[in-house]
Each structure stands twice: as C-alpha cells, then as structure tokens.
Amino acid sequence: MEIKTECPFCGGEMITIIEDGRQNCCMCQDCYAQGPTASSKVGAVEGWNDRA
C-alpha cells in the first residue's frame, strides 16, 4: 500500500505514518494534518488515501 504523496490541505509531499503502540495514522510533516486512526499501518494508509 502506497501513501498518496500530496496533502489535501497544504499540498505537502512529506507524509509519514505515526505509531503509538496500538494506533496508527498518516501525518503531513509540513502542516501536521492527520488522517484517521487505524489499528494497522495498512489501515492508516487506506484512511489517508480515501479521505474526502
């Protein structure tokens, strides 16, 4: 699963997956926008890629 590289808010291309032990989410490193949380990295990427 590949992260779409552009942030829908600022157009930033530095998107990373953040893990806190049980939850994962994708976050833009330019504006710090976060996608939905998920229990897996794949779920976090899917949530980021399928955002409205």
N, C-alpha and C positions, 0 to 999 in steps of 0.2 A: 504494500500500500504506500503510495507516494503522496506527500503533502503538497497541495496546491501552493505554489510559491508566492502568491500575491495576497496581502492582507486586504480584506474588503473595506477597511476603514481608512488606512493611510497609504496603501499601495506598497508597503514594505515587503521585502523578499526574505527576511531573516526570521523564519518560523521554526520554533523548536517545540519538542514535546517535554512537558513538565511532569515529573512523577513525585508523588508524596508518600509512596508506600502502598497505598490502596487505590488511589485515583490518579488518572492521567488527563491531561488536556494539552492542546496546542496553544502556543502563545507567540504573538508578534513581538520581536525584540526591539522594534522601533517605537511602537505606541502602546505596547503591553496589553493589547486586546487579547482576550482569551476565548477559546471555543468551549463547547460543552464538555463536562467531565464524563469520563467513562472508566470502566474497570480494567481496560486493556489499552495498550498503545494503538492497536488497530482501530478500536472503537473511538479513541480520541481523534485520530486522523480522519476517520469517516465523518465524525461530527463536524470537524473543521471544513472538510471538503463539501459537505452537504448543507452548509449554512445558508440561511435565507438572505 
